[in-house]
Amino acid sequence: MSPRPLDALPTLLESFFRDYLERVRGASPYTIRAYRDALRLFFTFLGSDTKRAVAHLRLEDLRVERVLAFLVHLETRRGNAVVTRNCRLAALRAFFSHLLRHDPTRAEQYHRVLALPSKKVHPPLATYLEPEEVRILLEQPDRSLPTGCRDHALLLVLYNTGARVSEALALRVDDLQLVPPRQVRLHGKGGKDRLCPIWRDTASALHRLMRVRTQAPAGLVFCNARGQPLTRDGVAYLLDKYVGRCHASIPTIKRRRITPHVLRHSCAVALLQAGVDITVIRDYLGHASVATTNRYVATNLKMKREVLDAFWKRAGISSPRSSKWQPTPDLLRVLSSL
């Protein structure tokens, strides 16, 4: 029996998540959550715009004019960046493509939404910390406390491996190899795993964490004081606390917004400064394309300064510096004999 018109939208919405995203595409839980949040915002906006309860929305309400109004609402009322706006639009496009496959009678209506372009965006330069600044940050957790041991190990893992915060929080005890060759297995985007070598200090910090922690859900490495999984917001809060303690030692850090992802950027820039090939850094960070990794070349001020100094010397523009005149003993002896 075909669904009643009032039930068609909920039925197609459920099949989009259950059948298409999970079974056909094999989308990751992160993708499913991102699409869920985007559609929840869209239907809430649509209910307010049509003056009807969300449960009473129909397929006829999903028109391009309302999608455009929703995108404007994201930027003006919710204060979302263009990147976020484009991500929400990508989720809507995927849903409208699903509608087109299952409801061809409204093909023209859906095609108009699918034709909406993404908004042009110029990504900002990546913020990163120099190795000396990271060293000061790593000194802030109180390692005499169990929570301090956890925070120190977490910061080391984020910087050492360049892991996304979701990858670090998904680490399980079975993913660790703390004896030579020391390494961790990270579960990245799209179900892609990668092995990252770790320093002796990182392995020692994780060893210490294993000894002092009392419980961890499902073998997770990082959990909060109540034994529950540590969240992204929890990591952001901890990092913000330790960055605040660095203000006296690193005055310039006040002008930068330091998030967990900044440690990933810092890892990439440190590898680049060490002369590691860009394709190796791509694999180290788990980037799908080397074009993503290339942004660190444009960001790295230290390498730009070195190139500029080399160019200046090669060009020979600067005048030779005259050394300060120093009288010699022989000259003074000559003058004394006069």
SEVO-550665 format. One record per atom (N, C-alpha, C): atom name; x, y, z. Coordinates in pm, whole numbers, plus 50000, padded with zeros to 5 digits. Example, Ala and Ser with C-alpha at 12.3 -4.5 7.8 and 13.67 -1.06 7.14 Angstrom:
2
N,51319,49431,50780 $
CA,51230,49550,50780 $
C,51320,49670,50780 $
N,51285,49775,50708 $
CA,51367,49894,50714 $
C,51290,50003,50787 $
***
This chain:
338
N,50085,49881,50000 $
CA,50000,50000,50000 $
C,50089,50124,50000 $
N,50061,50217,49909 $
CA,50141,50340,49903 $
C,50104,50429,50019 $
N,50199,50505,50072 $
CA,50172,50590,50189 $
C,50078,50703,50152 $
N,50002,50744,50252 $
CA,49917,50861,50233 $
C,50003,50983,50210 $
N,49955,51087,50139 $
CA,50036,51205,50110 $
C,50096,51265,50236 $
N,50020,51264,50346 $
CA,50071,51325,50468 $
C,50190,51246,50523 $
N,50194,51114,50494 $
CA,50300,51029,50549 $
C,50417,51014,50453 $
N,50406,51066,50331 $
CA,50511,51043,50231 $
C,50644,51103,50274 $
N,50643,51223,50328 $
CA,50768,51288,50367 $
C,50839,51212,50479 $
N,50771,51178,50590 $
CA,50842,51100,50693 $
C,50894,50966,50642 $
N,50817,50901,50553 $
CA,50860,50772,50500 $
C,50987,50787,50417 $
N,50989,50887,50330 $
CA,51106,50909,50247 $
C,51226,50956,50330 $
N,51200,51033,50434 $
CA,51308,51078,50521 $
C,51373,50959,50592 $
N,51289,50868,50641 $
CA,51344,50751,50710 $
C,51421,50660,50614 $
N,51367,50642,50492 $
CA,51437,50557,50395 $
C,51569,50621,50350 $
N,51577,50755,50354 $
CA,51701,50825,50319 $
C,51812,50787,50416 $
N,51779,50784,50545 $
CA,51881,50752,50645 $
C,51903,50601,50656 $
N,51795,50524,50666 $
CA,51808,50380,50691 $
C,51856,50304,50568 $
N,51795,50331,50454 $
CA,51827,50253,50334 $
C,51944,50311,50256 $
N,51934,50442,50227 $
CA,52035,50501,50138 $
C,52168,50526,50209 $
N,52168,50607,50315 $
CA,52294,50644,50380 $
C,52361,50524,50446 $
N,52286,50445,50522 $
CA,52346,50336,50598 $
C,52377,50215,50510 $
N,52280,50171,50427 $
CA,52297,50045,50356 $
C,52360,50062,50218 $
N,52318,50164,50145 $
CA,52369,50182,50010 $
C,52507,50249,50011 $
N,52516,50364,50079 $
CA,52642,50438,50078 $
C,52739,50392,50186 $
N,52687,50332,50292 $
CA,52775,50294,50402 $
C,52836,50415,50469 $
N,52757,50521,50484 $
CA,52807,50646,50542 $
C,52850,50625,50687 $
N,52949,50701,50728 $
CA,52999,50691,50865 $
C,52900,50755,50962 $
N,52908,50721,51090 $
CA,52819,50784,51189 $
C,52833,50936,51191 $
N,52952,50988,51162 $
CA,52972,51134,51161 $
C,52894,51198,51046 $
N,52894,51134,50928 $
CA,52817,51187,50815 $
C,52668,51182,50845 $
N,52622,51073,50903 $
CA,52480,51060,50934 $
C,52438,51166,51033 $
N,52520,51192,51134 $
CA,52485,51295,51233 $
C,52484,51433,51170 $
N,52580,51460,51081 $
CA,52584,51590,51015 $
C,52461,51611,50928 $
N,52420,51509,50853 $
CA,52300,51519,50769 $
C,52175,51532,50856 $
N,52172,51458,50965 $
CA,52058,51466,51056 $
C,52042,51607,51111 $
N,52151,51668,51155 $
CA,52143,51802,51212 $
C,52100,51904,51107 $
N,52152,51890,50984 $
CA,52115,51984,50877 $
C,51967,51975,50845 $
N,51914,51854,50834 $
CA,51772,51837,50801 $
C,51682,51877,50917 $
N,51729,51856,51038 $
CA,51651,51900,51154 $
C,51637,52052,51155 $
N,51747,52122,51127 $
CA,51740,52268,51119 $
C,51648,52313,51006 $
N,51658,52243,50891 $
CA,51578,52282,50775 $
C,51429,52264,50803 $
N,51390,52151,50860 $
CA,51247,52127,50884 $
C,51194,52217,50994 $
N,51277,52248,51093 $
CA,51234,52344,51196 $
C,51209,52480,51134 $
N,51301,52524,51046 $
CA,51281,52651,50976 $
C,51158,52647,50887 $
N,51139,52534,50818 $
CA,51025,52520,50727 $
C,50893,52527,50803 $
N,50889,52462,50921 $
CA,50767,52469,51001 $
C,50735,52611,51043 $
N,50839,52686,51082 $
CA,50818,52826,51120 $
C,50776,52910,51000 $
N,50833,52882,50883 $
CA,50803,52961,50764 $
C,50662,52935,50711 $
N,50616,52810,50722 $
CA,50482,52775,50672 $
C,50374,52788,50779 $
N,50415,52820,50902 $
CA,50320,52832,51014 $
C,50246,52700,51040 $
N,50318,52588,51021 $
CA,50259,52457,51048 $
C,50356,52376,51133 $
N,50300,52281,51204 $
CA,50385,52190,51282 $
C,50471,52108,51187 $
N,50591,52073,51233 $
CA,50683,51996,51148 $
C,50619,51864,51106 $
N,50537,51805,51194 $
CA,50472,51677,51162 $
C,50373,51690,51047 $
N,50330,51811,51017 $
CA,50230,51832,50912 $
C,50291,51886,50782 $
N,50421,51888,50771 $
CA,50485,51933,50648 $
C,50463,51830,50536 $
N,50453,51879,50413 $
CA,50432,51794,50297 $
C,50545,51812,50197 $
N,50551,51720,50103 $
CA,50652,51729,49998 $
C,50637,51856,49916 $
N,50514,51906,49903 $
CA,50490,52029,49827 $
C,50557,52150,49893 $
N,50587,52140,50022 $
CA,50650,52252,50094 $
C,50800,52264,50064 $
N,50858,52161,50005 $
CA,51004,52159,49984 $
C,51037,52227,49851 $
N,51029,52358,49852 $
CA,51049,52436,49731 $
C,51180,52514,49738 $
N,51233,52547,49620 $
CA,51363,52611,49612 $
C,51364,52746,49683 $
N,51252,52817,49680 $
CA,51248,52948,49746 $
C,51270,52934,49897 $
N,51214,52829,49954 $
CA,51230,52809,50099 $
C,51370,52758,50132 $
N,51429,52681,50043 $
CA,51567,52637,50065 $
C,51660,52757,50063 $
N,51639,52849,49968 $
CA,51721,52970,49963 $
C,51702,53055,50088 $
N,51578,53066,50133 $
CA,51551,53142,50256 $
C,51619,53077,50376 $
N,51622,52945,50378 $
CA,51690,52873,50487 $
C,51839,52901,50486 $
N,51901,52903,50368 $
CA,52044,52930,50359 $
C,52077,53071,50406 $
N,51990,53167,50371 $
CA,52008,53305,50419 $
C,51993,53309,50571 $
N,51896,53234,50622 $
CA,51873,53228,50767 $
C,51996,53175,50840 $
N,52063,53076,50781 $
CA,52182,53020,50845 $
C,52290,53125,50863 $
N,52311,53208,50762 $
CA,52419,53306,50766 $
C,52382,53430,50848 $
N,52256,53475,50836 $
CA,52218,53602,50899 $
C,52169,53584,51042 $
N,52086,53484,51066 $
CA,52027,53468,51198 $
C,52110,53377,51288 $
N,52162,53270,51232 $
CA,52240,53176,51313 $
C,52389,53209,51314 $
N,52432,53299,51225 $
CA,52572,53340,51224 $
C,52667,53233,51173 $
N,52619,53141,51090 $
CA,52705,53035,51037 $
C,52799,53091,50931 $
N,52919,53035,50924 $
CA,53014,53071,50820 $
C,52971,53012,50687 $
N,53031,53062,50580 $
CA,52996,53013,50446 $
C,53026,52864,50434 $
N,53134,52818,50495 $
CA,53168,52675,50489 $
C,53057,52591,50550 $
N,53003,52634,50664 $
CA,52893,52562,50728 $
C,52769,52567,50641 $
N,52743,52683,50583 $
CA,52628,52698,50493 $
C,52637,52599,50378 $
N,52755,52585,50320 $
CA,52773,52493,50208 $
C,52758,52347,50252 $
N,52801,52315,50372 $
CA,52785,52179,50424 $
C,52638,52145,50442 $
N,52560,52241,50494 $
CA,52415,52219,50508 $
C,52350,52199,50372 $
N,52394,52277,50274 $
CA,52339,52263,50139 $
C,52373,52127,50080 $
N,52493,52077,50106 $
CA,52533,51945,50057 $
C,52441,51837,50114 $
N,52406,51849,50242 $
CA,52314,51752,50303 $
C,52176,51761,50238 $
N,52129,51882,50211 $
CA,51999,51899,50146 $
C,52001,51841,50004 $
N,52111,51862,49933 $
CA,52121,51808,49797 $
C,52111,51654,49799 $
N,52179,51593,49893 $
CA,52173,51446,49903 $
C,52031,51400,49929 $
N,51959,51472,50016 $
CA,51820,51434,50047 $
C,51729,51456,49926 $
N,51747,51567,49855 $
CA,51661,51595,49740 $
C,51692,51499,49625 $
N,51814,51453,49614 $
CA,51846,51350,49515 $
C,51771,51221,49547 $
N,51762,51189,49676 $
CA,51685,51072,49718 $
C,51538,51090,49686 $
N,51484,51209,49708 $
CA,51345,51237,49675 $
C,51320,51222,49525 $
N,51415,51268,49446 $
CA,51400,51261,49301 $
C,51393,51116,49253 $
N,51471,51028,49316 $
CA,51471,50887,49276 $
C,51339,50817,49311 $
N,51274,50864,49418 $
CA,51154,50794,49466 $
C,51025,50871,49439 $
N,51033,50993,49393 $
CA,50913,51072,49367 $
C,50933,51152,49239 $
N,50940,51086,49124 $
CA,50966,51156,48997 $
C,50856,51251,48955 $
N,50738,51241,49015 $
CA,50628,51331,48977 $
C,50660,51477,49011 $
N,50752,51499,49105 $
CA,50792,51636,49143 $
C,50936,51663,49100 $
N,50976,51603,48990 $
CA,51115,51612,48945 $
C,51158,51756,48923 $
N,51072,51838,48861 $
CA,51110,51977,48833 $
C,51134,52054,48963 $
N,51050,52030,49062 $
CA,51064,52095,49194 $
C,51197,52058,49259 $
N,51236,51929,49252 $
CA,51359,51884,49315 $
C,51482,51929,49236 $
N,51471,51928,49103 $
CA,51584,51969,49019 $
C,51624,52113,49047 $
N,51529,52199,49075 $
CA,51560,52340,49102 $
C,51643,52353,49228 $
N,51618,52270,49326 $
CA,51700,52271,49449 $
C,51838,52214,49421 $
N,51843,52105,49344 $
CA,51972,52043,49313 $
C,52062,52134,49229 $
N,52001,52230,49160 $
CA,52079,52322,49077 $
C,52140,52437,49157 $
N,52105,52449,49284 $
CA,52161,52558,49365 $
C,52312,52538,49382 $
N,52391,52641,49352 $
CA,52537,52625,49363 $
C,52585,52651,49507 $
N,52698,52596,49537 $
CA,52763,52630,49665 $
C,52817,52771,49656 $
N,52822,52836,49770 $
CA,52871,52973,49774 $
C,53023,52973,49775 $
N,53082,53062,49696 $
CA,53227,53068,49689 $
C,53284,53111,49824 $
N,53389,53043,49863 $
CA,53449,53072,49994 $
C,53600,53069,49980 $
N,53665,53158,50051 $
CA,53811,53162,50056 $
C,53853,53114,50195 $
N,53902,52991,50205 $
CA,53937,52939,50338 $
C,54046,53022,50403 $
N,54032,53049,50532 $
CA,54134,53128,50602 $
C,54264,53049,50616 $
N,54372,53121,50640 $
CA,54500,53055,50665 $
C,54492,52974,50794 $
N,54556,52860,50792 $
CA,54551,52772,50908 $
C,54629,52833,51025 $
N,54569,52831,51142 $
CA,54637,52874,51264 $
C,54717,52756,51319 $
N,54839,52783,51363 $
CA,54921,52675,51417 $
C,55013,52729,51526 $
N,55067,52637,51604 $
CA,55163,52670,51709 $
C,55301,52623,51667 $
N,55402,52703,51698 $
CA,55539,52661,51675 $
C,55577,52553,51778 $
N,55676,52468,51747 $
CA,55714,52362,51841 $
C,55747,52413,51981 $
N,55810,52531,51990 $
CA,55842,52586,52123 $
C,55715,52619,52201 $
N,55612,52665,52129 $
CA,55485,52697,52194 $
C,55413,52571,52238 $
N,55421,52466,52156 $
CA,55359,52339,52194 $
C,55427,52282,52319 $
N,55559,52296,52326 $
CA,55631,52246,52443 $
C,55581,52313,52571 $
N,55558,52444,52566 $
CA,55507,52516,52683 $
C,55366,52468,52716 $
N,55284,52446,52613 $
CA,55147,52398,52635 $
C,55147,52261,52703 $
N,55238,52174,52661 $
CA,55243,52039,52717 $
C,55288,52038,52862 $
N,55352,52146,52907 $
CA,55398,52154,53046 $
C,55285,52194,53143 $
N,55169,52233,53091 $
CA,55064,52288,53177 $
C,54986,52183,53258 $
N,54950,52066,53205 $
CA,54875,51969,53286 $
C,54955,51922,53407 $
N,54888,51907,53520 $
CA,54948,51859,53644 $
C,54950,51706,53641 $
N,55065,51649,53608 $
CA,55073,51505,53589 $
C,55074,51426,53719 $
N,55067,51495,53833 $
CA,55053,51424,53960 $
C,54909,51381,53983 $
N,54816,51433,53902 $
CA,54674,51399,53911 $
C,54635,51308,53796 $
N,54539,51217,53818 $
CA,54494,51130,53707 $
C,54442,51209,53587 $
N,54367,51317,53613 $
CA,54315,51397,53502 $
C,54428,51468,53428 $
N,54531,51509,53502 $
CA,54646,51572,53438 $
C,54722,51475,53349 $
N,54733,51348,53395 $
CA,54797,51246,53312 $
C,54717,51224,53184 $
N,54586,51221,53198 $
CA,54501,51204,53079 $
C,54517,51320,52982 $
N,54514,51444,53035 $
CA,54523,51562,52948 $
C,54658,51570,52878 $
N,54765,51537,52951 $
CA,54898,51540,52893 $
C,54909,51437,52781 $
N,54858,51316,52805 $
CA,54862,51212,52702 $
C,54777,51251,52581 $
N,54662,51311,52606 $
CA,54574,51352,52497 $
C,54639,51459,52409 $
N,54698,51560,52471 $
CA,54765,51666,52394 $
C,54882,51610,52314 $
N,54956,51518,52373 $
CA,55068,51457,52302 $
C,55020,51376,52181 $
N,54912,51300,52198 $
CA,54859,51220,52088 $
C,54811,51311,51975 $
N,54740,51418,52009 $
CA,54690,51510,51907 $
C,54804,51573,51827 $
N,54910,51612,51897 $
CA,55021,51679,51829 $
C,55112,51579,51757 $
N,55141,51467,51822 $
CA,55232,51366,51767 $
C,55175,51306,51638 $
N,55047,51271,51637 $
CA,54987,51201,51523 $
C,54913,51293,51427 $
N,54886,51418,51469 $
CA,54805,51505,51385 $
C,54663,51454,51373 $
N,54615,51384,51474 $
CA,54482,51322,51468 $
C,54373,51428,51477 $
N,54263,51403,51409 $
CA,54142,51481,51432 $
C,54094,51446,51572 $
N,54022,51539,51636 $
CA,53980,51514,51774 $
C,53889,51392,51781 $
N,53807,51368,51678 $
CA,53719,51250,51678 $
C,53801,51122,51671 $
N,53913,51126,51598 $
CA,54000,51009,51588 $
C,54067,50978,51721 $
N,54111,51083,51791 $
CA,54176,51063,51921 $
C,54077,51008,52023 $
N,53954,51059,52022 $
CA,53854,51016,52120 $
C,53805,50875,52091 $
N,53819,50828,51967 $
CA,53777,50692,51932 $
C,53885,50588,51961 $
N,54002,50633,52006 $
CA,54111,50539,52035 $
C,54072,50440,52144 $
N,54101,50312,52119 $
CA,54080,50208,52218 $
C,54215,50148,52258 $
N,54214,50080,52369 $
CA,54338,50021,52419 $
C,54399,49927,52315 $
N,54314,49855,52242 $
CA,54364,49762,52141 $
C,54431,49834,52024 $
N,54408,49965,52010 $
CA,54469,50041,51900 $
C,54610,50087,51933 $
N,54655,50065,52056 $
CA,54785,50114,52100 $
C,54890,50004,52093 $
N,55007,50040,52048 $
CA,55125,49953,52058 $
C,55235,50039,52119 $
N,55258,50019,52248 $
CA,55344,50108,52325 $
C,55486,50054,52341 $
N,55518,49944,52274 $
CA,55655,49892,52271 $
C,55703,49903,52127 $
N,55836,49910,52106 $
CA,55887,49927,51969 $
C,55836,49817,51875 $
N,55795,49852,51753 $
CA,55781,49989,51701 $
C,55654,50055,51756 $
N,55669,50166,51828 $
CA,55556,50231,51894 $
C,55466,50295,51789 $
N,55336,50269,51800 $
CA,55243,50322,51701 $
C,55100,50315,51754 $
N,55010,50391,51690 $
CA,54867,50385,51721 $
C,54792,50368,51590 $
N,54678,50305,51599 $
CA,54589,50290,51483 $
C,54476,50391,51497 $
N,54464,50480,51400 $
CA,54360,50582,51400 $
C,54251,50543,51302 $
N,54127,50561,51345 $
CA,54011,50531,51262 $
C,53961,50664,51203 $
N,53994,50687,51075 $
CA,53968,50816,51014 $
C,53837,50823,50940 $
N,53824,50929,50857 $
CA,53702,50953,50781 $
C,53680,50842,50679 $
N,53552,50815,50654 $
CA,53519,50716,50552 $
C,53561,50575,50588 $
N,53579,50548,50718 $
CA,53619,50414,50760 $
C,53762,50378,50725 $
N,53845,50480,50693 $
CA,53985,50453,50656 $
C,54072,50456,50781 $
N,54143,50346,50805 $
CA,54235,50338,50917 $
C,54377,50371,50870 $
N,54457,50424,50961 $
CA,54598,50448,50930 $
C,54680,50429,51057 $
N,54804,50385,51037 $
CA,54896,50366,51148 $
C,54987,50487,51158 $
N,55005,50539,51278 $
CA,55094,50653,51300 $
C,55199,50615,51404 $
N,55325,50636,51375 $
CA,55429,50613,51476 $
C,55419,50718,51586 $
N,55458,50682,51705 $
CA,55453,50776,51817 $
C,55589,50783,51884 $
N,55614,50898,51949 $
CA,55740,50919,52019 $
C,55745,50835,52146 $
N,55865,50821,52198 $
CA,55881,50752,52326 $
C,55804,50824,52437 $
N,55807,50959,52434 $
CA,55736,51037,52536 $
C,55586,51014,52528 $
N,55532,51003,52406 $
CA,55389,50977,52391 $
C,55353,50839,52444 $
N,55436,50739,52413 $
CA,55411,50604,52463 $
C,55419,50601,52616 $
N,55515,50674,52674 $
CA,55528,50678,52820 $
C,55406,50744,52883 $
N,55357,50853,52821 $
CA,55239,50921,52874 $
C,55117,50829,52869 $
N,55103,50752,52762 $
CA,54990,50658,52752 $
C,55006,50543,52850 $
N,55129,50496,52872 $
CA,55155,50393,52974 $
C,55112,50445,53111 $
N,55150,50568,53143 $
CA,55115,50628,53271 $
C,54964,50641,53286 $
N,54898,50679,53176 $
CA,54752,50692,53180 $
C,54685,50558,53206 $
N,54736,50451,53145 $
CA,54678,50318,53167 $
C,54687,50276,53313 $
N,54793,50321,53382 $
CA,54812,50283,53522 $
C,54722,50359,53617 $
N,54698,50488,53589 $
CA,54628,50572,53687 $
C,54476,50574,53668 $
N,54428,50544,53547 $
CA,54283,50553,53528 $
C,54215,50434,53594 $
N,54092,50457,53641 $
CA,54020,50354,53715 $
C,53923,50275,53627 $
N,53859,50341,53530 $
CA,53765,50272,53443 $
C,53756,50345,53311 $
N,53718,50272,53209 $
CA,53702,50331,53076 $
C,53594,50253,53002 $
N,53495,50321,52943 $
CA,53387,50251,52874 $
C,53435,50188,52744 $
N,53400,50061,52728 $
CA,53428,49988,52604 $
C,53576,49996,52563 $
N,53666,50003,52663 $
CA,53808,50005,52633 $
C,53859,50133,52574 $
N,53784,50242,52585 $
CA,53830,50370,52531 $
C,53950,50421,52611 $
N,54043,50486,52541 $
CA,54163,50538,52607 $
C,54132,50662,52688 $
N,54054,50753,52631 $
CA,54028,50882,52696 $
C,53883,50891,52743 $
N,53866,50909,52874 $
CA,53732,50926,52930 $
C,53736,51035,53036 $
N,53618,51083,53078 $
CA,53614,51191,53176 $
C,53624,51137,53317 $
N,53612,51226,53416 $
CA,53630,51186,53556 $
C,53523,51089,53603 $
N,53408,51086,53534 $
CA,53299,50995,53571 $
C,53306,50862,53496 $
N,53411,50843,53420 $
CA,53425,50719,53346 $
C,53347,50714,53217 $
N,53292,50828,53174 $
CA,53217,50835,53050 $
C,53308,50880,52936 $
N,53269,50852,52811 $
CA,53354,50895,52699 $
C,53376,51046,52700 $
N,53498,51087,52680 $
CA,53530,51229,52669 $
C,53472,51283,52539 $
N,53414,51402,52543 $
CA,53347,51459,52426 $
C,53436,51565,52359 $
N,53395,51603,52238 $
CA,53468,51708,52166 $
C,53464,51839,52245 $
N,53348,51870,52302 $
CA,53337,51993,52382 $
C,53426,51985,52505 $
N,53437,51865,52563 $
CA,53524,51848,52678 $
C,53669,51872,52644 $
N,53712,51824,52529 $
CA,53851,51846,52485 $
C,53875,51995,52459 $
N,53778,52062,52395 $
CA,53791,52205,52369 $
C,53801,52283,52500 $
N,53724,52243,52600 $
CA,53728,52310,52731 $
C,53865,52291,52796 $
N,53917,52169,52794 $
CA,54047,52142,52856 $
C,54158,52220,52786 $
N,54155,52220,52654 $
CA,54259,52292,52581 $
C,54252,52441,52609 $
N,54132,52496,52615 $
CA,54117,52638,52643 $
C,54173,52672,52781 $
N,54155,52582,52875 $
CA,54208,52604,53011 $
C,54360,52609,53010 $
N,54423,52517,52940 $
CA,54568,52514,52938 $
C,54627,52626,52854 $
N,54558,52665,52749 $
CA,54604,52780,52670 $
C,54601,52907,52754 $
N,54500,52920,52839 $
CA,54493,53036,52928 $
C,54611,53044,53022 $
N,54665,52929,53062 $
CA,54781,52929,53151 $
C,54910,52966,53078 $
N,54905,52964,52945 $
CA,55024,52997,52864 $
C,55034,53145,52832 $
N,54936,53225,52869 $
CA,54935,53365,52828 $
C,55060,53441,52873 $
N,55107,53412,52994 $
CA,55224,53484,53044 $
C,55350,53445,52966 $
N,55361,53316,52930 $
CA,55480,53269,52858 $
C,55474,53298,52709 $
N,55353,53298,52654 $
CA,55335,53320,52509 $
C,55231,53431,52491 $
N,55270,53557,52504 $
CA,55171,53666,52495 $
C,55094,53667,52363 $
N,55157,53624,52253 $
CA,55089,53629,52123 $
C,54978,53526,52110 $
N,54973,53430,52200 $
CA,54871,53326,52189 $
C,54732,53381,52217 $
N,54725,53498,52284 $
CA,54595,53559,52315 $
C,54522,53601,52188 $
N,54598,53632,52083 $
CA,54536,53683,51961 $
C,54492,53570,51867 $
N,54517,53446,51906 $
CA,54482,53333,51822 $
C,54376,53247,51889 $
N,54288,53191,51809 $
CA,54186,53100,51861 $
C,54241,52958,51851 $
N,54277,52901,51965 $
CA,54342,52770,51968 $
C,54236,52663,51995 $
N,54208,52581,51895 $
CA,54114,52471,51905 $
C,54192,52339,51895 $
N,54128,52226,51925 $
CA,54199,52099,51908 $
C,54252,52078,51767 $
N,54184,52132,51665 $
CA,54230,52115,51528 $
C,54358,52194,51501 $
N,54385,52295,51583 $
CA,54510,52371,51567 $
C,54630,52282,51593 $
N,54617,52185,51682 $
CA,54727,52093,51708 $
C,54753,52004,51585 $
N,54649,51973,51511 $
CA,54666,51899,51385 $
C,54742,51985,51284 $
N,54702,52114,51273 $
CA,54775,52205,51186 $
C,54921,52218,51231 $
N,54942,52225,51361 $
CA,55078,52241,51414 $
C,55165,52121,51380 $
N,55107,52003,51386 $
CA,55180,51881,51349 $
C,55221,51888,51202 $
N,55128,51928,51115 $
CA,55157,51934,50972 $
C,55268,52034,50942 $
N,55262,52151,51006 $
CA,55363,52254,50981 $
C,55499,52209,51033 $
N,55502,52143,51148 $
CA,55629,52094,51203 $
C,55691,51990,51110 $
N,55609,51902,51054 $
CA,55661,51803,50958 $
C,55715,51873,50833 $
N,55645,51976,50788 $
CA,55688,52050,50670 $
C,55821,52120,50696 $
N,55834,52181,50814 $
CA,55959,52249,50849 $
C,56075,52152,50862 $
N,56044,52027,50897 $
CA,56149,51925,50910 $
C,56192,51870,50775 $
N,56128,51915,50668 $
CA,56167,51871,50534 $
C,56098,51745,50486 $
N,55990,51704,50554 $
CA,55917,51584,50513 $
C,55841,51614,50384 $
N,55842,51519,50292 $
CA,55775,51536,50163 $
C,55625,51555,50183 $
N,55565,51640,50098 $
CA,55424,51676,50114 $
C,55333,51555,50099 $
N,55370,51458,50015 $
CA,55286,51339,49998 $
C,55290,51249,50122 $
N,55403,51249,50190 $
CA,55413,51172,50315 $
C,55326,51237,50422 $
N,55327,51370,50428 $
CA,55243,51441,50524 $
C,55096,51414,50495 $
N,55061,51408,50365 $
CA,54923,51376,50328 $
C,54880,51243,50387 $
N,54963,51140,50372 $
CA,54928,51009,50425 $
C,54932,51008,50578 $
N,55023,51083,50636 $
CA,55036,51090,50781 $
C,54908,51148,50843 $
N,54852,51251,50779 $
CA,54733,51317,50832 $
C,54604,51252,50784 $
N,54613,51163,50685 $
CA,54492,51099,50636 $
C,54411,51186,50543 $
N,54477,51279,50470 $
CA,54407,51362,50374 $
C,54373,51279,50249 $
N,54256,51307,50191 $
CA,54216,51236,50069 $
C,54294,51287,49949 $
N,54334,51414,49952 $
CA,54404,51475,49838 $
C,54521,51557,49889 $
N,54629,51559,49809 $
CA,54745,51639,49846 $
C,54713,51788,49838 $
N,54607,51824,49765 $
CA,54567,51965,49758 $
C,54530,52019,49895 $
N,54472,51933,49980 $
CA,54439,51974,50116 $
C,54565,52001,50196 $
N,54666,51919,50175 $
CA,54791,51934,50249 $
C,54870,52055,50203 $
N,54854,52094,50077 $
CA,54931,52206,50021 $
C,54904,52338,50091 $
N,54792,52349,50159 $
CA,54760,52476,50226 $
C,54865,52511,50332 $
N,54932,52410,50388 $
CA,55031,52437,50491 $
C,55157,52501,50433 $
N,55181,52479,50304 $
CA,55295,52545,50240 $
C,55272,52695,50237 $
N,55147,52736,50209 $
CA,55113,52879,50205 $
C,55108,52939,50345 $
N,55085,52855,50446 $
CA,55070,52905,50583 $
C,55202,52924,50654 $
N,55304,52847,50617 $
CA,55426,52836,50695 $
C,55514,52961,50682 $
N,55512,53046,50783 $
CA,55588,53171,50781 $
C,55738,53146,50792 $
N,55778,53046,50868 $
CA,55921,53021,50887 $
C,55987,52987,50754 $
N,55922,52900,50675 $
CA,55980,52863,50547 $
C,55981,52982,50451 $
N,55878,53067,50459 $
CA,55875,53186,50374 $
C,55992,53279,50409 $
N,56020,53294,50538 $
CA,56132,53381,50579 $
C,56264,53325,50529 $
N,56281,53192,50540 $
CA,56406,53132,50493 $
C,56423,53150,50343 $
N,56313,53133,50267 $
CA,56319,53153,50123 $
C,56352,53299,50091 $
N,56291,53392,50164 $
CA,56315,53534,50140 $
C,56460,53571,50170 $
N,56515,53518,50279 $
CA,56655,53546,50313 $
C,56749,53490,50206 $
N,56718,53369,50160 $
CA,56803,53309,50056 $
C,56795,53390,49927 $
N,56676,53438,49894 $
CA,56659,53519,49773 $
C,56734,53651,49785 $
N,56729,53712,49902 $
CA,56795,53840,49925 $
C,56947,53825,49908 $
N,57001,53716,49964 $
CA,57145,53693,49952 $
C,57184,53663,49808 $
N,57101,53584,49739 $
CA,57129,53546,49602 $
C,57124,53668,49509 $
N,57028,53758,49537 $
CA,57013,53876,49452 $
C,57129,53973,49470 $
N,57194,53969,49584 $
CA,57309,54057,49608 $
C,57271,54203,49616 $
N,57152,54232,49665 $
CA,57105,54371,49672 $
C,57167,54444,49789 $
N,57181,54375,49901 $
CA,57230,54442,50021 $
C,57378,54477,50005 $
N,57414,54593,50055 $
CA,57553,54637,50046 $
C,57636,54563,50149 $
N,57761,54534,50118 $
CA,57845,54462,50215 $
C,57862,54545,50342 $
N,57849,54478,50453 $
CA,57860,54547,50581 $
C,58007,54569,50614 $
N,58041,54695,50646 $
CA,58179,54725,50685 $
C,58198,54693,50832 $
N,58305,54625,50861 $
CA,58333,54590,50999 $
C,58389,54711,51074 $
N,58365,54712,51202 $
CA,58412,54822,51285 $
C,58565,54823,51289 $
N,58622,54944,51271 $
CA,58769,54956,51269 $
C,58825,54933,51407 $
N,58926,54847,51413 $
CA,58996,54821,51538 $
C,59144,54844,51517 $
N,59206,54929,51598 $
CA,59350,54953,51581 $
C,59430,54829,51619 $
N,59536,54805,51548 $
CA,59621,54691,51577 $
C,59737,54735,51668 $
N,59794,54642,51740 $
CA,59908,54679,51827 $
C,60024,54739,51748 $
N,60048,54688,51627 $
CA,60159,54740,51546 $
C,60136,54887,51512 $
N,60012,54920,51478 $
CA,59980,55058,51444 $
C,59998,55149,51565 $
N,59956,55103,51680 $
CA,59972,55184,51801 $
C,60121,55202,51832 $
N,60198,55101,51804 $
CA,60342,55112,51827 $
C,60405,55217,51735 $
N,60353,55219,51612 $
CA,60404,55319,51517 $
C,60372,55459,51567 $
N,60250,55477,51610 $
CA,60208,55610,51656 $
C,60286,55650,51783 $
N,60313,55552,51866 $
CA,60386,55585,51989 $
C,60531,55626,51962 $
N,60585,55578,51852 $
CA,60722,55610,51818 $
C,60741,55747,51758 $
N,60629,55813,51725 $
CA,60639,55943,51661 $
C,60676,56051,51763 $
***
